[in-house]
């Protein structure tokens, strides 16, 4: 029972830290361009091979 008294607040603290990290990344624009990286690999920037 003593272990639960330590693990439950620790789990809540870690959850709040994760939630804070998510909101920080959201505010910094980490999730703004979801399609750009996926489409960038399809764009051929090099000319034809000679």
PQR file with spaces between the fields and no chain letter, atoms N, CA, C, O and H, PARSE charges and radii, in Angstrom:
ATOM       1  N    UNK     1       0.812   -1.189    0.000 -0.4000 1.5000
ATOM       2  CA   UNK     1       0.000    0.000    0.000 -0.0000 2.0000
ATOM       3  C    UNK     1       0.858    1.257    0.000  0.5500 1.7000
ATOM       4  O    UNK     1       0.469    2.280   -0.563 -0.5500 1.4000
ATOM       5  N    UNK     2       2.014    1.182    0.624 -0.4000 1.5000
ATOM       6  CA   UNK     2       2.904    2.333    0.634 -0.0000 2.0000
ATOM       7  C    UNK     2       3.423    2.642   -0.768  0.5500 1.7000
ATOM       8  O    UNK     2       3.700    3.794   -1.103 -0.5500 1.4000
ATOM       9  H    UNK     2       2.331    0.351    1.081  0.4000 1.0000
ATOM      10  N    UNK     3       3.549    1.593   -1.580 -0.4000 1.5000
ATOM      11  CA   UNK     3       4.010    1.804   -2.948 -0.0000 2.0000
ATOM      12  C    UNK     3       3.019    2.602   -3.768  0.5500 1.7000
ATOM      13  O    UNK     3       3.414    3.436   -4.583 -0.5500 1.4000
ATOM      14  H    UNK     3       3.323    0.657   -1.308  0.4000 1.0000
ATOM      15  N    UNK     4       1.727    2.357   -3.561 -0.4000 1.5000
ATOM      16  CA   UNK     4       0.703    3.102   -4.289 -0.0000 2.0000
ATOM      17  C    UNK     4       0.705    4.575   -3.910  0.5500 1.7000
ATOM      18  O    UNK     4       0.428    5.437   -4.744 -0.5500 1.4000
ATOM      19  H    UNK     4       1.406    1.680   -2.899  0.4000 1.0000
ATOM      20  N    UNK     5       1.014    4.860   -2.665 -0.4000 1.5000
ATOM      21  CA   UNK     5       1.057    6.251   -2.216 -0.0000 2.0000
ATOM      22  C    UNK     5       2.158    7.023   -2.935  0.5500 1.7000
ATOM      23  O    UNK     5       2.093    8.248   -3.033 -0.5500 1.4000
ATOM      24  H    UNK     5       1.239    4.160   -1.987  0.4000 1.0000
ATOM      25  N    UNK     6       3.153    6.327   -3.429 -0.4000 1.5000
ATOM      26  CA   UNK     6       4.227    6.968   -4.185 -0.0000 2.0000
ATOM      27  C    UNK     6       3.956    6.930   -5.684  0.5500 1.7000
ATOM      28  O    UNK     6       4.216    7.907   -6.386 -0.5500 1.4000
ATOM      29  H    UNK     6       3.206    5.331   -3.349  0.4000 1.0000
ATOM      30  N    UNK     7       3.434    5.802   -6.182 -0.4000 1.5000
ATOM      31  CA   UNK     7       3.282    5.631   -7.624 -0.0000 2.0000
ATOM      32  C    UNK     7       2.141    6.446   -8.222  0.5500 1.7000
ATOM      33  O    UNK     7       2.263    6.923   -9.350 -0.5500 1.4000
ATOM      34  H    UNK     7       3.223    5.008   -5.612  0.4000 1.0000
ATOM      35  N    UNK     8       1.051    6.617   -7.508 -0.4000 1.5000
ATOM      36  CA   UNK     8      -0.082    7.375   -8.054 -0.0000 2.0000
ATOM      37  C    UNK     8       0.277    8.851   -8.249  0.5500 1.7000
ATOM      38  O    UNK     8       0.022    9.379   -9.331 -0.5500 1.4000
ATOM      39  H    UNK     8       0.952    6.229   -6.592  0.4000 1.0000
ATOM      40  N    UNK     9       0.847    9.540   -7.272 -0.4000 1.5000
ATOM      41  CA   UNK     9       1.252   10.936   -7.537 -0.0000 2.0000
ATOM      42  C    UNK     9       2.355   11.035   -8.595  0.5500 1.7000
ATOM      43  O    UNK     9       2.389   11.996   -9.365 -0.5500 1.4000
ATOM      44  H    UNK     9       1.055    9.111   -6.393  0.4000 1.0000
ATOM      45  N    UNK    10       3.243   10.063   -8.636 -0.4000 1.5000
ATOM      46  CA   UNK    10       4.298   10.073   -9.650 -0.0000 2.0000
ATOM      47  C    UNK    10       3.703    9.917  -11.049  0.5500 1.7000
ATOM      48  O    UNK    10       4.133   10.596  -11.982 -0.5500 1.4000
ATOM      49  H    UNK    10       3.215    9.283   -8.011  0.4000 1.0000
ATOM      50  N    UNK    11       2.719    9.030  -11.201 -0.4000 1.5000
ATOM      51  CA   UNK    11       2.065    8.851  -12.500 -0.0000 2.0000
ATOM      52  C    UNK    11       1.309   10.114  -12.904  0.5500 1.7000
ATOM      53  O    UNK    11       1.334   10.502  -14.072 -0.5500 1.4000
ATOM      54  H    UNK    11       2.369    8.480  -10.443  0.4000 1.0000
ATOM      55  N    UNK    12       0.640   10.756  -11.953 -0.4000 1.5000
ATOM      56  CA   UNK    12      -0.066   12.002  -12.258 -0.0000 2.0000
ATOM      57  C    UNK    12       0.900   13.107  -12.656  0.5500 1.7000
ATOM      58  O    UNK    12       0.618   13.879  -13.573 -0.5500 1.4000
ATOM      59  H    UNK    12       0.620   10.441  -11.005  0.4000 1.0000
ATOM      60  N    UNK    13       2.018   13.187  -11.984 -0.4000 1.5000
ATOM      61  CA   UNK    13       3.029   14.191  -12.316 -0.0000 2.0000
ATOM      62  C    UNK    13       3.603   13.957  -13.712  0.5500 1.7000
ATOM      63  O    UNK    13       3.778   14.900  -14.483 -0.5500 1.4000
ATOM      64  H    UNK    13       2.247   12.560  -11.240  0.4000 1.0000
ATOM      65  N    UNK    14       3.892   12.709  -14.029 -0.4000 1.5000
ATOM      66  CA   UNK    14       4.430   12.402  -15.356 -0.0000 2.0000
ATOM      67  C    UNK    14       3.400   12.688  -16.448  0.5500 1.7000
ATOM      68  O    UNK    14       3.756   13.135  -17.538 -0.5500 1.4000
ATOM      69  H    UNK    14       3.750   11.943  -13.402  0.4000 1.0000
ATOM      70  N    UNK    15       2.122   12.431  -16.154 -0.4000 1.5000
ATOM      71  CA   UNK    15       1.063   12.758  -17.112 -0.0000 2.0000
ATOM      72  C    UNK    15       0.950   14.247  -17.341  0.5500 1.7000
ATOM      73  O    UNK    15       0.761   14.682  -18.477 -0.5500 1.4000
ATOM      74  H    UNK    15       1.833   12.069  -15.268  0.4000 1.0000
ATOM      75  N    UNK    16       1.062   15.032  -16.296 -0.4000 1.5000
ATOM      76  CA   UNK    16       1.009   16.489  -16.438 -0.0000 2.0000
ATOM      77  C    UNK    16       2.217   17.024  -17.198  0.5500 1.7000
ATOM      78  O    UNK    16       2.099   17.977  -17.968 -0.5500 1.4000
ATOM      79  H    UNK    16       1.216   14.678  -15.373  0.4000 1.0000
ATOM      80  N    UNK    17       3.371   16.415  -16.982 -0.4000 1.5000
ATOM      81  CA   UNK    17       4.566   16.826  -17.732 -0.0000 2.0000
ATOM      82  C    UNK    17       4.387   16.524  -19.214  0.5500 1.7000
ATOM      83  O    UNK    17       4.738   17.343  -20.064 -0.5500 1.4000
ATOM      84  H    UNK    17       3.467   15.641  -16.356  0.4000 1.0000
ATOM      85  N    UNK    18       3.842   15.352  -19.527 -0.4000 1.5000
ATOM      86  CA   UNK    18       3.582   15.003  -20.929 -0.0000 2.0000
ATOM      87  C    UNK    18       2.567   15.919  -21.570  0.5500 1.7000
ATOM      88  O    UNK    18       2.725   16.314  -22.726 -0.5500 1.4000
ATOM      89  H    UNK    18       3.556   14.686  -18.837  0.4000 1.0000
ATOM      90  N    UNK    19       1.522   16.262  -20.829 -0.4000 1.5000
ATOM      91  CA   UNK    19       0.509   17.175  -21.346 -0.0000 2.0000
ATOM      92  C    UNK    19       1.097   18.566  -21.565  0.5500 1.7000
ATOM      93  O    UNK    19       0.784   19.231  -22.552 -0.5500 1.4000
ATOM      94  H    UNK    19       1.394   15.941  -19.891  0.4000 1.0000
ATOM      95  N    UNK    20       1.942   18.999  -20.648 -0.4000 1.5000
ATOM      96  CA   UNK    20       2.610   20.291  -20.815 -0.0000 2.0000
ATOM      97  C    UNK    20       3.537   20.300  -22.022  0.5500 1.7000
ATOM      98  O    UNK    20       3.616   21.299  -22.738 -0.5500 1.4000
ATOM      99  H    UNK    20       2.196   18.459  -19.845  0.4000 1.0000
ATOM     100  N    UNK    21       4.241   19.191  -22.252 -0.4000 1.5000
ATOM     101  CA   UNK    21       5.120   19.102  -23.426 -0.0000 2.0000
ATOM     102  C    UNK    21       4.311   19.129  -24.714  0.5500 1.7000
ATOM     103  O    UNK    21       4.736   19.727  -25.702 -0.5500 1.4000
ATOM     104  H    UNK    21       4.177   18.380  -21.671  0.4000 1.0000
ATOM     105  N    UNK    22       3.147   18.485  -24.709 -0.4000 1.5000
ATOM     106  CA   UNK    22       2.287   18.502  -25.896 -0.0000 2.0000
ATOM     107  C    UNK    22       1.803   19.916  -26.195  0.5500 1.7000
ATOM     108  O    UNK    22       1.862   20.356  -27.343 -0.5500 1.4000
ATOM     109  H    UNK    22       2.801   17.999  -23.906  0.4000 1.0000
ATOM     110  N    UNK    23       1.327   20.633  -25.183 -0.4000 1.5000
ATOM     111  CA   UNK    23       0.850   21.997  -25.406 -0.0000 2.0000
ATOM     112  C    UNK    23       1.987   22.933  -25.792  0.5500 1.7000
ATOM     113  O    UNK    23       1.777   23.870  -26.563 -0.5500 1.4000
ATOM     114  H    UNK    23       1.279   20.275  -24.250  0.4000 1.0000
ATOM     115  N    UNK    24       3.180   22.696  -25.272 -0.4000 1.5000
ATOM     116  CA   UNK    24       4.335   23.507  -25.656 -0.0000 2.0000
ATOM     117  C    UNK    24       4.652   23.294  -27.132  0.5500 1.7000
ATOM     118  O    UNK    24       4.903   24.258  -27.856 -0.5500 1.4000
ATOM     119  H    UNK    24       3.350   21.935  -24.646  0.4000 1.0000
ATOM     120  N    UNK    25       4.645   22.027  -27.590 -0.4000 1.5000
ATOM     121  CA   UNK    25       4.917   21.738  -28.997 -0.0000 2.0000
ATOM     122  C    UNK    25       3.819   22.302  -29.886  0.5500 1.7000
ATOM     123  O    UNK    25       4.092   22.766  -30.993 -0.5500 1.4000
ATOM     124  H    UNK    25       4.441   21.245  -27.002  0.4000 1.0000
ATOM     125  N    UNK    26       2.592   22.264  -29.414 -0.4000 1.5000
ATOM     126  CA   UNK    26       1.481   22.819  -30.182 -0.0000 2.0000
ATOM     127  C    UNK    26       1.637   24.324  -30.337  0.5500 1.7000
ATOM     128  O    UNK    26       1.377   24.867  -31.411 -0.5500 1.4000
ATOM     129  H    UNK    26       2.370   21.887  -28.515  0.4000 1.0000
ATOM     130  N    UNK    27       2.057   25.002  -29.279 -0.4000 1.5000
ATOM     131  CA   UNK    27       2.235   26.457  -29.321 -0.0000 2.0000
ATOM     132  C    UNK    27       3.423   26.853  -30.191  0.5500 1.7000
ATOM     133  O    UNK    27       3.408   27.928  -30.790 -0.5500 1.4000
ATOM     134  H    UNK    27       2.268   24.561  -28.406  0.4000 1.0000
ATOM     135  N    UNK    28       4.449   26.013  -30.274 -0.4000 1.5000
ATOM     136  CA   UNK    28       5.626   26.319  -31.077 -0.0000 2.0000
ATOM     137  C    UNK    28       5.443   25.986  -32.553  0.5500 1.7000
ATOM     138  O    UNK    28       6.350   26.223  -33.350 -0.5500 1.4000
ATOM     139  H    UNK    28       4.462   25.140  -29.787  0.4000 1.0000
ATOM     140  N    UNK    29       4.279   25.438  -32.936 -0.4000 1.5000
ATOM     141  CA   UNK    29       4.007   25.176  -34.351 -0.0000 2.0000
ATOM     142  C    UNK    29       4.528   23.841  -34.838  0.5500 1.7000
ATOM     143  O    UNK    29       4.731   23.678  -36.041 -0.5500 1.4000
ATOM     144  H    UNK    29       3.542   25.246  -32.288  0.4000 1.0000
ATOM     145  N    UNK    30       4.750   22.892  -33.970 -0.4000 1.5000
ATOM     146  CA   UNK    30       5.291   21.597  -34.358 -0.0000 2.0000
ATOM     147  C    UNK    30       4.336   20.835  -35.273  0.5500 1.7000
ATOM     148  O    UNK    30       4.789   20.053  -36.108 -0.5500 1.4000
ATOM     149  H    UNK    30       4.585   23.025  -32.993  0.4000 1.0000
ATOM     150  N    UNK    31       3.040   21.042  -35.138 -0.4000 1.5000
ATOM     151  CA   UNK    31       2.052   20.265  -35.871 -0.0000 2.0000
ATOM     152  C    UNK    31       1.359   21.079  -36.955  0.5500 1.7000
ATOM     153  O    UNK    31       0.253   20.726  -37.364 -0.5500 1.4000
ATOM     154  H    UNK    31       2.672   21.677  -34.459  0.4000 1.0000
ATOM     155  N    UNK    32       1.969   22.148  -37.428 -0.4000 1.5000
ATOM     156  CA   UNK    32       1.321   23.005  -38.412 -0.0000 2.0000
ATOM     157  C    UNK    32       1.252   22.370  -39.793  0.5500 1.7000
ATOM     158  O    UNK    32       0.206   22.437  -40.439 -0.5500 1.4000
ATOM     159  H    UNK    32       2.867   22.435  -37.095  0.4000 1.0000
ATOM     160  N    UNK    33       2.315   21.764  -40.259 -0.4000 1.5000
ATOM     161  CA   UNK    33       2.378   21.242  -41.625 -0.0000 2.0000
ATOM     162  C    UNK    33       2.463   19.723  -41.576  0.5500 1.7000
ATOM     163  O    UNK    33       3.553   19.153  -41.527 -0.5500 1.4000
ATOM     164  H    UNK    33       3.165   21.709  -39.735  0.4000 1.0000
ATOM     165  N    UNK    34       1.311   19.077  -41.590 -0.4000 1.5000
ATOM     166  CA   UNK    34       1.300   17.618  -41.506 -0.0000 2.0000
ATOM     167  C    UNK    34       1.533   16.950  -42.860  0.5500 1.7000
ATOM     168  O    UNK    34       2.044   15.831  -42.909 -0.5500 1.4000
ATOM     169  H    UNK    34       0.425   19.540  -41.630  0.4000 1.0000
ATOM     170  N    UNK    35       1.171   17.609  -43.950 -0.4000 1.5000
ATOM     171  CA   UNK    35       1.280   17.007  -45.271 -0.0000 2.0000
ATOM     172  C    UNK    35       2.590   17.363  -45.982  0.5500 1.7000
ATOM     173  O    UNK    35       2.974   16.682  -46.933 -0.5500 1.4000
ATOM     174  H    UNK    35       0.756   18.518  -43.910  0.4000 1.0000
ATOM     175  N    UNK    36       3.270   18.403  -45.545 -0.4000 1.5000
ATOM     176  CA   UNK    36       4.455   18.875  -46.256 -0.0000 2.0000
ATOM     177  C    UNK    36       5.576   17.858  -46.312  0.5500 1.7000
ATOM     178  O    UNK    36       6.149   17.633  -47.377 -0.5500 1.4000
ATOM     179  H    UNK    36       2.958   18.957  -44.773  0.4000 1.0000
ATOM     180  N    UNK    37       5.898   17.243  -45.199 -0.4000 1.5000
ATOM     181  CA   UNK    37       6.987   16.274  -45.181 -0.0000 2.0000
ATOM     182  C    UNK    37       6.643   15.034  -45.988  0.5500 1.7000
ATOM     183  O    UNK    37       7.518   14.429  -46.607 -0.5500 1.4000
ATOM     184  H    UNK    37       5.432   17.426  -44.333  0.4000 1.0000
ATOM     185  N    UNK    38       5.369   14.652  -45.984 -0.4000 1.5000
ATOM     186  CA   UNK    38       4.960   13.472  -46.742 -0.0000 2.0000
ATOM     187  C    UNK    38       5.018   13.745  -48.240  0.5500 1.7000
ATOM     188  O    UNK    38       5.352   12.848  -49.015 -0.5500 1.4000
ATOM     189  H    UNK    38       4.658   15.143  -45.481  0.4000 1.0000
ATOM     190  N    UNK    39       4.706   14.949  -48.657 -0.4000 1.5000
ATOM     191  CA   UNK    39       4.714   15.269  -50.083 -0.0000 2.0000
ATOM     192  C    UNK    39       6.089   15.684  -50.584  0.5500 1.7000
ATOM     193  O    UNK    39       6.358   15.601  -51.783 -0.5500 1.4000
ATOM     194  H    UNK    39       4.435   15.678  -48.028  0.4000 1.0000
ATOM     195  N    UNK    40       6.949   16.122  -49.702 -0.4000 1.5000
ATOM     196  CA   UNK    40       8.270   16.607  -50.102 -0.0000 2.0000
ATOM     197  C    UNK    40       9.116   15.499  -50.721  0.5500 1.7000
ATOM     198  O    UNK    40       9.956   15.767  -51.580 -0.5500 1.4000
ATOM     199  H    UNK    40       6.731   16.190  -48.728  0.4000 1.0000
ATOM     200  N    UNK    41       8.902   14.260  -50.291 -0.4000 1.5000
ATOM     201  CA   UNK    41       9.695   13.162  -50.832 -0.0000 2.0000
ATOM     202  C    UNK    41       9.313   12.860  -52.282  0.5500 1.7000
ATOM     203  O    UNK    41      10.103   12.271  -53.020 -0.5500 1.4000
ATOM     204  H    UNK    41       8.220   14.042  -49.593  0.4000 1.0000
ATOM     205  N    UNK    42       8.105   13.259  -52.696 -0.4000 1.5000
ATOM     206  CA   UNK    42       7.641   12.979  -54.050 -0.0000 2.0000
ATOM     207  C    UNK    42       8.093   14.024  -55.060  0.5500 1.7000
ATOM     208  O    UNK    42       8.019   13.786  -56.266 -0.5500 1.4000
ATOM     209  H    UNK    42       7.463   13.738  -52.097  0.4000 1.0000
ATOM     210  N    UNK    43       8.556   15.169  -54.592 -0.4000 1.5000
ATOM     211  CA   UNK    43       8.960   16.256  -55.484 -0.0000 2.0000
ATOM     212  C    UNK    43      10.374   15.978  -55.993  0.5500 1.7000
ATOM     213  O    UNK    43      11.305   15.777  -55.214 -0.5500 1.4000
ATOM     214  H    UNK    43       8.616   15.362  -53.612  0.4000 1.0000
ATOM     215  N    UNK    44      10.507   15.972  -57.310 -0.4000 1.5000
ATOM     216  CA   UNK    44      11.807   15.727  -57.926 -0.0000 2.0000
ATOM     217  C    UNK    44      12.495   17.068  -58.168  0.5500 1.7000
ATOM     218  O    UNK    44      12.157   17.786  -59.110 -0.5500 1.4000
ATOM     219  H    UNK    44       9.750   16.135  -57.943  0.4000 1.0000
ATOM     220  N    UNK    45      13.451   17.398  -57.321 -0.4000 1.5000
ATOM     221  CA   UNK    45      14.149   18.684  -57.455 -0.0000 2.0000
ATOM     222  C    UNK    45      15.325   18.603  -58.431  0.5500 1.7000
ATOM     223  O    UNK    45      15.770   19.622  -58.960 -0.5500 1.4000
ATOM     224  H    UNK    45      13.725   16.815  -56.556  0.4000 1.0000
ATOM     225  N    UNK    46      15.814   17.411  -58.661 -0.4000 1.5000
ATOM     226  CA   UNK    46      16.919   17.250  -59.601 -0.0000 2.0000
ATOM     227  C    UNK    46      16.360   17.168  -61.024  0.5500 1.7000
ATOM     228  O    UNK    46      15.252   16.680  -61.247 -0.5500 1.4000
ATOM     229  H    UNK    46      15.453   16.584  -58.231  0.4000 1.0000
ATOM     230  N    UNK    47      17.153   17.655  -61.972 -0.4000 1.5000
ATOM     231  CA   UNK    47      16.770   17.537  -63.365 -0.0000 2.0000
ATOM     232  C    UNK    47      16.982   16.111  -63.831  0.5500 1.7000
ATOM     233  O    UNK    47      17.439   15.256  -63.072 -0.5500 1.4000
ATOM     234  H    UNK    47      18.053   18.050  -61.790  0.4000 1.0000
ATOM     235  N    UNK    48      16.650   15.869  -65.069 -0.4000 1.5000
ATOM     236  CA   UNK    48      16.847   14.515  -65.604 -0.0000 2.0000
ATOM     237  C    UNK    48      18.336   14.184  -65.673  0.5500 1.7000
ATOM     238  O    UNK    48      19.165   15.061  -65.917 -0.5500 1.4000
ATOM     239  H    UNK    48      16.279   16.563  -65.685  0.4000 1.0000
ATOM     240  N    UNK    49      18.662   12.929  -65.460 -0.4000 1.5000
ATOM     241  CA   UNK    49      20.069   12.490  -65.500 -0.0000 2.0000
ATOM     242  C    UNK    49      20.560   12.524  -66.940  0.5500 1.7000
ATOM     243  O    UNK    49      19.868   12.084  -67.858 -0.5500 1.4000
ATOM     244  H    UNK    49      17.989   12.216  -65.262  0.4000 1.0000
ATOM     245  N    UNK    50      21.746   13.046  -67.119 -0.4000 1.5000
ATOM     246  CA   UNK    50      22.292   13.166  -68.483 -0.0000 2.0000
ATOM     247  C    UNK    50      23.381   12.165  -68.698  0.5500 1.7000
ATOM     248  O    UNK    50      23.962   12.110  -69.782 -0.5500 1.4000
ATOM     249  H    UNK    50      22.308   13.404  -66.373  0.4000 1.0000
